[in-house]
């Protein structure tokens, strides 16, 4: 397992993170998975034995049950150098303050998460989504309080747009308060819009990148092909959205072809492509079974050739490669990194 420094922090994270959205299966999350405590113990041990050192969860996953299962599975003790990441922002009750990023909600939910996880500290605490009501100054100050109290070690954001990330970083810098060390985003061969702003921001500002749903909810696993809806879709789970199905299946065709040639799964090829992209620190992998976890873990050691990457880049190229057509600098010119935008033909 490879370990990468998370942003400008000194924290080392494995290139794969264990996702636990399937833990519990309560409420709307029953469409994702229903992993119980015994299964969770086996899966966590499997991931730790493979070298994964980050477990990702959120207070909203199965209404806190995911965190409870992690706490029970770890027995209130950290195994080795395991890091725990959690999140808050989403609605978790019917009260007027049961959502958002107010000081009241954020500190209360962090303390509840600590109890459920049976730990004294959350290693990476994410703002799960933008809150357009609460002033960012209040939110950043609340994070500062949690860090000062020793309840949180590092902070990050999830599902933010480029301007939202930069506004938050500006406030942190001007007030000398904790700065995001990472963001958690959706980024796949099928959804490459993060290349427009979020990845360049990460390179420029020194942010790590954790990628959620790197297989697009299983659609890039190779298990599903044209005219065969996924289990999640059949259960009514619609994230992430797919806006061009024909393009999706063309991508899957190439993933399957490369996987067959290399003797690996299409899922491993899709994950390996992501691990070679600029600024990417870790991929949050999940699974309903140990077999799925084992297959995804194998991607950490898969190296794609330049020709294989070219094929995947070509088939996944979005219709609008570079929305800021009036700018002449490519990502490589600006950041000295591998091209985030493959080419600009047809723009």
C-alpha positions in Angstrom: 0.0 0.0 0.0 1.3 3.5 -0.9 0.9 6.4 1.5 0.6 10.0 0.4 0.9 13.2 2.4 -2.5 14.8 2.8 -2.2 18.3 1.4 0.2 20.6 3.2 -0.3 18.6 6.5 2.2 16.1 7.7 -0.5 13.4 7.8 0.2 10.3 5.7 -2.9 8.5 4.3 -3.2 5.3 2.3 -4.1 5.7 -1.3 -7.3 3.8 -0.5 -9.7 4.8 2.2 -12.4 2.5 3.6 -15.8 3.9 3.0 -18.6 2.8 5.4 -21.8 4.2 3.8 -23.0 0.6 3.6 -22.8 0.1 7.4 -26.2 -0.2 9.1 -28.5 0.2 6.2 -31.1 2.3 8.0 -33.5 4.6 6.3 -32.6 5.8 2.8 -29.2 4.1 3.1 -30.8 0.7 2.9 -30.5 1.1 -0.9 -26.7 1.3 -0.6 -26.1 -1.7 1.7 -26.9 -3.3 5.1 -23.6 -4.3 6.5 -24.1 -5.5 10.1 -21.6 -5.5 13.0 -20.1 -8.9 12.4 -19.6 -8.2 8.7 -18.1 -4.8 9.5 -15.6 -6.3 11.8 -14.4 -8.7 9.1 -14.2 -5.9 6.5 -12.4 -3.5 8.7 -9.8 -6.2 9.6 -9.4 -7.0 5.9 -8.8 -3.3 5.1 -6.4 -2.7 7.9 -4.4 -5.9 7.1 -4.1 -4.6 3.5 -2.5 -1.4 4.8 -5.5 1.0 4.6 -5.2 3.5 7.5 -8.3 5.7 7.0 -11.9 4.8 7.7 -14.4 7.3 6.4 -17.9 7.8 7.7 -20.5 10.6 8.5 -23.1 11.4 11.1 -25.9 11.1 8.5 -24.9 7.6 7.3 -27.8 5.4 8.5 -28.7 8.1 11.1 -25.4 7.6 13.0 -25.5 3.8 12.9 -22.5 3.6 10.7 -20.5 5.5 13.3 -21.8 3.2 16.0 -20.8 0.1 14.1 -17.3 1.5 13.6 -17.0 2.3 17.3 -18.2 -1.2 18.3 -16.0 -2.9 15.7 -12.9 -1.1 16.8 -13.9 -1.8 20.4 -13.1 1.7 21.5 -9.5 1.2 20.6 -7.5 2.2 17.5 -6.0 -0.7 15.7 -2.5 0.3 14.6 -2.4 3.7 13.0 -6.1 3.8 11.9 -7.4 7.3 11.2 -11.1 8.2 11.4 -12.8 10.7 9.1 -16.3 11.9 9.7 -18.6 14.7 8.5 -21.5 16.9 9.5 -23.9 19.3 7.9 -26.9 17.3 6.6 -30.3 17.1 8.4 -30.3 14.5 11.2 -33.6 15.4 12.9 -36.8 17.4 12.7 -35.6 20.4 14.8 -34.8 23.8 13.4 -31.1 23.4 14.3 -30.8 19.8 13.2 -28.9 20.7 10.0 -26.3 23.2 8.7 -22.9 24.5 9.8 -23.8 26.7 12.7 -21.6 26.7 15.7 -24.5 25.0 17.6 -25.0 22.2 15.1 -21.4 21.6 14.2 -20.0 21.3 17.8 -23.0 19.3 19.0 -22.8 16.8 16.1 -19.0 16.4 16.5 -19.5 15.5 20.2 -22.3 13.0 19.3 -20.0 11.4 16.6 -17.2 11.1 19.2 -19.5 9.1 21.5 -20.8 6.9 18.7 -17.3 6.2 17.5 -16.1 5.6 21.0 -13.0 7.8 20.5 -11.6 11.0 21.9 -10.7 12.6 18.6 -11.8 12.6 14.9 -8.7 12.8 12.8 -10.3 14.5 9.7 -13.6 16.3 10.2 -15.3 17.3 7.0 -18.0 20.0 6.3 -20.2 17.6 4.4 -21.7 20.3 2.1 -22.0 24.0 1.6 -24.3 25.9 4.0 -25.5 29.1 2.3 -27.2 30.4 5.5 -24.5 30.3 8.2 -21.7 32.8 7.8 -18.4 31.1 7.0 -16.8 33.0 9.8 -19.0 31.3 12.3 -18.3 27.8 10.8 -14.5 28.3 10.6 -14.5 29.6 14.2 -16.4 26.5 15.4 -13.8 24.3 13.7 -11.2 26.3 15.4 -12.9 25.5 18.8 -13.0 21.8 18.0 -9.3 21.7 17.1 -8.3 23.8 20.1 -10.3 21.4 22.4 -8.5 18.4 20.9 -11.7 16.9 19.5 -10.6 17.3 15.9 -7.1 17.1 14.4 -7.6 18.2 10.8 -10.4 19.8 8.9 -11.7 19.5 5.3 -14.6 20.2 3.1 -16.8 18.0 0.9 -18.8 18.8 -2.2 -17.8 22.4 -2.3 -17.5 24.4 -5.5 -14.3 26.2 -6.4 -15.3 29.7 -5.1 -16.7 28.2 -1.9 -13.3 26.5 -1.2 -11.4 29.6 -1.9 -13.7 31.8 0.3 -13.3 29.4 3.2 -9.5 29.3 2.8 -9.4 33.1 2.7 -11.3 33.4 5.9 -9.1 30.8 7.6 -5.9 32.6 6.5 -7.1 36.1 7.5 -8.2 34.9 10.9 -5.3 32.6 11.5 -7.7 29.7 12.1 -7.6 26.0 10.9 -7.3 25.7 7.2 -8.8 22.9 5.1 -6.0 20.3 4.5 -8.2 18.3 2.1 -11.4 18.2 0.2 -13.6 15.2 -0.6 -15.1 15.3 -4.1 -16.8 13.2 -6.7 -14.4 12.5 -9.6 -14.4 9.6 -12.0 -13.8 8.7 -15.6 -17.5 9.5 -16.2 -17.5 12.7 -14.2 -14.4 14.8 -14.9 -15.7 18.3 -14.1 -13.5 18.5 -11.1 -10.6 19.1 -13.5 -12.0 22.6 -14.3 -11.4 24.1 -10.9 -11.3 21.7 -7.9 -8.2 19.9 -8.9 -6.2 23.0 -10.0 -7.2 24.6 -6.7 -6.0 21.6 -4.8 -2.6 21.8 -6.6 -2.3 25.5 -6.1 -3.5 25.7 -2.5 -1.9 22.5 -1.3 -5.1 20.5 -0.6 -5.4 16.8 -0.5 -8.1 15.1 -2.5 -10.2 12.2 -1.3 -12.5 10.9 -4.0 -15.9 9.5 -3.0 -17.8 6.9 -5.1 -14.8 6.5 -7.5 -16.7 3.8 -9.3 -19.7 6.0 -9.9 -21.9 3.9 -7.6 -20.7 0.7 -9.2 -21.4 1.8 -12.7 -17.7 1.6 -13.6 -17.1 -1.8 -12.1 -17.7 -3.6 -15.3 -20.5 -5.7 -13.7 -23.2 -3.7 -15.4 -23.4 -3.0 -19.1 -25.9 -1.4 -21.5 -29.6 -2.2 -20.6 -28.7 -3.6 -17.2 -29.5 -1.2 -14.4 -27.4 -1.4 -11.2 -28.7 -2.7 -7.9 -28.7 0.8 -6.4 -30.7 2.2 -9.3 -33.3 -0.6 -8.9 -33.5 0.3 -5.2 -34.1 4.0 -6.0 -30.6 5.4 -5.3 -29.8 7.9 -8.0 -26.4 9.2 -7.0 -24.2 10.1 -8.8 -26.4 11.3 -11.8 -25.5 10.1 -15.2 -26.1 12.7 -17.9 -24.8 10.9 -21.0 -25.5 7.2 -20.8 -24.0 6.4 -24.2 -20.7 7.9 -23.1 -20.8 6.0 -19.9 -21.2 2.7 -21.6 -18.4 3.5 -24.1 -16.1 4.1 -21.0 -17.2 0.8 -19.5 -16.4 -1.0 -22.8 -12.8 0.3 -22.7 -12.4 -0.5 -19.0 -13.5 -4.1 -19.6 -11.2 -4.4 -22.6 -8.2 -3.2 -20.7 -9.1 -5.3 -17.7 -9.4 -8.4 -19.8 -6.0 -7.7 -21.5 -4.4 -7.2 -18.1 -6.2 -10.0 -16.3 -7.8 -7.6 -13.7 -11.3 -6.3 -13.2 -12.7 -3.2 -14.9 -13.1 -1.7 -11.4 -9.4 -1.9 -10.7 -8.6 -0.2 -14.0 -11.0 2.7 -13.2 -9.4 3.1 -9.7 -5.9 2.9 -11.1 -6.6 5.7 -13.5 -7.8 7.9 -10.7 -4.7 7.2 -8.6 -2.6 8.6 -11.4 -4.4 11.9 -11.5 -2.9 15.2 -10.1 -3.6 16.0 -6.4 -5.5 12.8 -5.7 -4.5 11.5 -2.3 -6.9 8.6 -1.6 -10.0 6.9 -3.1 -12.9 6.1 -0.7 -13.8 2.5 -1.6 -16.8 0.7 -0.3 -18.4 -2.6 -0.8 -21.3 -4.8 0.2 -19.0 -7.9 0.4 -15.5 -8.8 1.3 -15.0 -9.9 -2.3 -15.7 -6.4 -3.5 -13.3 -4.9 -1.0 -10.5 -7.4 -2.0 -11.0 -6.6 -5.7 -10.8 -2.8 -5.0 -7.8 -3.1 -2.8 -5.9 -4.8 -5.6 -6.1 -1.6 -7.6 -3.5 0.0 -5.3 -0.8 -2.0 -6.9 -2.0 -1.7 -10.6 0.0 0.6 -12.8 -1.5 1.5 -16.2 0.6 2.1 -19.2 0.7 5.4 -21.1 -1.2 3.8 -24.0 -3.9 2.5 -21.6 -4.3 6.0 -20.0 -4.5 7.6 -23.5 -7.4 5.2 -24.4 -9.2 6.0 -21.2 -8.6 9.8 -21.6 -9.9 9.7 -25.1 -13.1 7.8 -24.4 -13.9 9.8 -21.3 -13.2 13.2 -22.7 -16.1 15.5 -21.7 -17.9 17.5 -24.4 -16.5 20.8 -23.0 -12.9 20.2 -22.3 -12.0 23.6 -21.0 -14.8 25.9 -20.2 -12.6 29.0 -19.9 -11.8 29.1 -23.5 -10.4 32.6 -23.4 -7.5 31.5 -21.1 -4.4 30.3 -22.9 -2.6 28.4 -20.1 -3.2 24.7 -19.8 -3.1 23.0 -16.4 0.4 21.8 -17.2 1.6 25.3 -18.0 0.0 26.7 -14.9 0.8 24.1 -12.3 3.7 22.2 -13.7 1.7 19.0 -13.2 0.3 16.4 -15.6 -2.4 17.8 -17.8 -5.7 18.0 -16.1 -7.4 18.7 -19.4 -6.3 16.3 -22.1 -6.8 18.7 -25.1 -8.9 21.5 -26.3 -9.9 20.3 -29.8 -13.5 21.1 -30.7 -13.9 23.8 -28.0 
